[in-house]
Amino acid sequence: MVHKPLAFRMRPKHIKDIIGQTHLVGEGNMLHRMIVAERLSSMILFGPPGTGKTSMAIALANSLNLRYKILNAVIDKKKDMEIAVEEAKMSGTLVLILDEVHRLDKAKQDFLLPHVESNLITLIGCTTSNPYHAINPAIRSRVHLFELHSLTPDDIKIAINRAISDELDGLGQTPILISEDALEHFAQSANGDLRSALNGLELAAYSTKKNTRQQIEIDLSVAEACMQKKSFSHDKNGDAHYDVLSAFQKSIRGSDVNAALHYLGRLIEAGDLESIARRMIVIAYEDIGLANPHAGPRALHAVEAAERVGFPEARIPLSVAVVELALSPKSNTAYSALDQALTDIRTGNIGDIPLHLKDAHYQGASKLGRGVDYKYPHNYAGGWVEQQYLPDKLKDKKYYQPKETSKFERTLKQIYDKLN
């Protein structure tokens, strides 16, 4: 007989058994309203691992006494989906719970869509990916999107205590004494992943000898051994990774050095030096720019040093550069000016290059007026002479809007104002 894991056995059987996610299943909220109205719509449930997406889908179907079938978009074939549709035709309807729905290929999708549209199949897709990034628009437009959040430590404590006391599906047939420190460690080290916490609890329960009173005692040392290290929810190929990268850059842009170092730490834990390097160099020019023009070369040097030494030592030059980037004055004037110029170009607002700027290095150019009236700046005092460079159509355009973010950009502003 195959032993089913504790996390599987403790899946909620009804919407009222769901722990957390009150923004969805709490009274008056959307999924609760669907149950009250007895009308379940097709949906995508997305969120981090261990937040109960598949469990919630099963609980929703059970709450309305609807037949359901669980398939996996990667493992199961189109034939399995055809069987599900035939079952739906026989029973009148079917809830199809589709794990890894973002991996649904075109053939399976084309087969399912008409049955989802006709409500023969109520599709509940489950994924850890952001549906706006990973789900085909043809599916996305036909379903509701609901995001599940990582569980809080208090939520996980409730689940652990429920598993310890549940005599039918949990561990309640054997008395378990768990210390407050151990309970706290399970709750905190799971990092919002209930499955991780229950797996750790199950390992602790089955690997700990009973005491003389036939009880299982789980203390902090046991909990630490069974959880090993904090579960870090960060797949460097997943959506959470891009959220961390976004938070990393925004923290530096906002000059919060502590937050910047925190998110750098997450990226280091994920082991993604390539993304760290690319983002730091971009930040140096995008967010610091002319306010500290030395930041770009120094960030590049730090990245090169990090790549040469590798982890764990790579964290040292990276930390130095991140602190400088976070505490540097900020300016986006240069690339913002270029973006405005690009907007003009891409919308056809260009105009002809003035004749005196056109290439004159060929015979007959002067007869065409090319370069005739060009004034060579080095022939004038200060290396500057007033003349038109922009096309007539744009001659009064001012893309660059200088700021006084630092001594360097203040100097540039003074020169710019003098010339203009």
N, C-alpha and C positions, 0 to 999 in steps of 0.2 A: 504494500500500500504506500502510495506516494504521500510524504508528509508535507502538508501545506504550511507555508511560513506564517508566523504570527500576524505579520502585517496584512497578509491576504485574508486570514480568518477574521480579523477585526475590522474589515471594511464595513462601513455603515450600510445597513439594510433599508433604511428609510431616511428621508430628508431631515427628519428631526434628530437623527443620530450623527449628522455631520458636525465635525468639530471645526470651529473657525468659519471663514468665508461668509460671515453674517451680512456682508454687503450684497450677497447674492441670495442666500437662503433664509436670511432673517425675515421676520414678519413684515409684509408690505414691500419687500424687495422682489426683483424680477422673477427669479426661479421659484420663490415661494408663491408668488402670484400665479405662475403657470400651474402649480400643483392645485392651488385653491380653485382655479378656473377649469381644472381637469383638461388642459389643452397644452400638450408638450410640443414645442416647435423645434425644428432642426437648429443646431448650434455648434459652435466650436468652443471648447474649454481649453484655455491655454494658461501656462504658468510654469514656475520652476518645478524640478523633480520633487516628488514626495508630497505635493500639496493636495493630492486626492482627486485628480481629474477623472480617472476611470472609476474610482469609487463613487464620486458624485454622480456620474452618468448612470451607474447601476442603481444608486439610491433613488434617482429621479424616476427611472422606469418602474422600480418596485413600488414607489409611492403611489403610482397610478395603476398598479397591477398590469403593466404592459409587458408583453413578451419582448425579450431583448436577445441580441446575439453580439458577441465580442469578436472582432476581427482586427488584424494588424495590416496596415496599408502596405507594408514591406513584405511580410512573410506570406500572407494569404493571397491566393490568386484570384483572377477574375471569376473563375468557376465557383469559388467559395461565395462570392458576392451574388452570383446567379442563383445559387442555392438559397441564400438569404432572401432574395426577392421572391422566389417561389414559396418560401415559408410565409412571407408577408401576404402573398395572394391567398393562401389557404386560410390564414387567421384574420385577414382584413387589414392588418397593419403590423409593423415591427419596428422596434427601436434598434438601429444598427450603431453599436458603439465601435468606433474606428480609431484604434491607437495609431500614433505616428501619422496622423492624417495629412501632414505636410509632405509626406513621401508618396502620396497617391499619384500614380502615373496616369497619362492621358486616356489610355484604353479603359481603365477602371473608372476614371472620372466620367467619361462619356457615357458609360453604361449606367452609372448610379444617378446622374443628374435628373433624367426624366422621372425616375421613381421618387426622388426627393421633391421635385416640383409638384408631383401629383399627390404627395403626402402618403403614398403607399409605404415609403420608408421615412422614418424620422431619424435623421442622421445626427449623432452626437460624436463629433471628432475631438480627439484629445491630442495635444501637442505641447512640447516645451518651447516651440518656436513662436516668434511674433507672427501672427497670421497676416499682418500687413506686409511682412517681408517674405513669408514662406508659403502662404496658401494661394493657390490659383484664384484669380479674381472671379472666375466663373462659379467657383464654390462659395467664395467669400460673400458674393452678392446675394446668395440664396439662404444664408444662415445668420443667426445672431452670434455675436462674439462676446464671450464672457471671460474676464481675466481672473484667475485664482492667485491669491497672494501667499507668500511663505507664511507658515504658521508661527505664531509667537511662542516663546518658551512656556508661557502659561497654558496655551492650547496643547502643547506637547505633554505637559505634566498631566493634564486632564486625560489625554489618551493613554498615557502610561498607567495611571491609576486605574483606568477603566479596564485595561488589558490584564492587570494584576488581579483584579477582583472578578472578572468574567469567568465563570466556571464552565461555560459551554464552549465558547470560541477562544477564550483567553488562557491565562495561566492560573486561574483561580482554584484548580483542583489541588494545588500544593501551596501551602502558606508561604508567602514571600514577604520578607521584611526588607524594605529599601530605605536607606538613610536619606536624610534631606540633601546632604552633599551629593550623593549619587544621583538622586532624582534631578537635582539642579544641573549636574554635569550632562546627563542624557539630554535634558531640555536645551541647554545652551550649545553643546557641541554638535547637535544635529543641524544647526544652522537653518532651521525652518523646515527641514525634511523629515516628516513624520515616519516615513518608511525606514530611514536610517536609524531613528531612535528606537523603533520597535524591533528592528533587526538586532541592535545592540542589546536591548533588554532580553530578547529571546536567547541570544548567545550567553548572556550572564546567567539566566535562569537554568539553562541546560548544562552549563559547564561548571556550576558551583555545587559542591557537595552539601547535602543537607546536614544540619546540626543535630545534636542529640535529641532535640524536640521535633525532628523531621521538618524543620523549616529551612528555607533558603534565605541566606542573608546576603544582600547586595550592598556593599559599602563603596566608598569613592574609588578605592584602588581597583575594585572589580569593574566598576563603570568605566574607568579610564582605560583599562586593558581591553575591554570589549568595544569601545568606541575608537580606540587607538589614537586618533587625532581628530580635530574638528573637521567635520565634513564641509568642504569648501565648494559651494555651488557656483562653479565658474568653468564652463566649457569654453575654451578659447575659440571654438568654431561656432558657438551658439550666440543667441541674442543677448544673453546676460553679459557676454564679453563686450559687446558694443555699448551696452549701458555703462559699464565700468570705464571704458575708454572715453565716452562722452562726459561722464562725471569727472574724470581725470583732467580733461582739457578745461572744462568749465570751472573747476576749482582753481586751476592755475590762472585762468583769465580773471577770476574773481579775487585773486591775490590771497587765497586761503591756503597757506602753506601746510597746515596740519591736514586738511582734507586732501590736498594734492599728494602728500606722502602716504596717506591711508590708501588711496586708490592706486598709487604706484605699488604699494605692498601687495594689493590684490593681484595686480598684473604680474608681479614677480612670482607670486605663489602659483599663478597659472602657467608660468614658465614661458611667457610669450615675449621674448626680447625683441623680436622683429616689430611687433605692433607698438611696443614702448618706444623704440627708436624712431620709427616713422612719425608717431604722434608728437614726440618731443621736438623734433626738427620742424614740423609744421607749426607747432605752437610758438616756437621761437620767432618765426617770421610772421605768422598770422596775428598773434595776440600781443607780442612785445614789439616787434618791428623796429621802427625808427626811434622808439623811446629808449631802446638799449640795443644798438646795432651789433654789439659784440656778443649778444646772447646767442645768435644763430651759429657762428663759428664755434663758440664754447660748447653749445649743446651737441654739435656734430662731433667735436673732440671727445666729449664724454661718452657719446654713443659708440664711437670707434674704440675707446678704451674698454667699454663694457663688452663689446663684441669680441675683443681680443682676449680678455681674461675669462669671460664666461661666468655663469652663476656658480657659487654664491657671491663671489667677489664683485661681480658686475653691479650689484646693488650699490656699491660705494660711489663710483663716479656718477651713477644715475641720481643718487640722492643729492649730490652736490649741485648738479645741473637743475634738478627740479626745484630745489630751494631758491636758486637764483632766478629761475623763470617765474616762480610764484611771487617773489618779492620785487621783481623788476617793475618799473613803470610800464604802462600798457599803451599801445597805439596800433590802430589798424588803418591809418591814413593812406599808406602806400597801396596796399592791395585793394582797398575800397575805391581809390581813385582809378586803378586799373579796371576794376569791375564795371565802373560807370562808363569808361571808354569802350569796353567790350560790349556793353549793352547798346551803345550807339552803333557800333560796327555791325552787330548781329541784327539790328532792326533797320539797317540800310541808311542810317544817318551818318554818311561818310564825307561826301564832297570830294572835289578833285584836289590833288596835291598842288600847291602853288608852283608856278613855272620856275621861279628862282631856286627852288629846292630840288627840281628834277635832275636826273643824271645828265651831265654835260660832257662825259668822257667819250664822245664819238664825233666823227666828222659830220658837220651839218647840224649839230645840236643847237648852235647859236642862231641859226636861221629859223629854228622852230621856237626860239625864245627860251630854251632850256638853260637854266643857270646864269642867265645874262646879268640879272640885278642882284645876285647873291652877294651878301656882305660876309666876309671871312672874319669871325669874331676875334681871332688872335691878332688881327691888324689894328685893333682898337684898344684904348686904355681900359685896363681891368678885364680884358678878354671877353667883353660883352658889347653888343650893339643891338639896338632895338630893330626888330624886323618880324614879319609875320611868318609863323611856322605852320599853324593849323590851316586846313582848308577854309576858304571863304565862308562856307556854310557853318563852320564851327569856330570861327576866329575869336569869339568872345567866351568860349567854353572854359570853365574852371573845374577840372576834375579833382585836383588835389586840394584838400582842405586841411592845412596844417594845424597841429595842436602844440601846446607848450607842455608836453608830458615830461620832458627832461632837458638837460642842458643842450644835448645834441639836437633834438628836434626844435628846441627854442631857437637855436642858431639857424637851422634850416628855414624856420618861419620868418626870421628877420630878413634873410636873403630873398626869400620868396616874395615877401611884402614889398621889399625895395625894388625888385624886378617888375612887379606888377602894379 
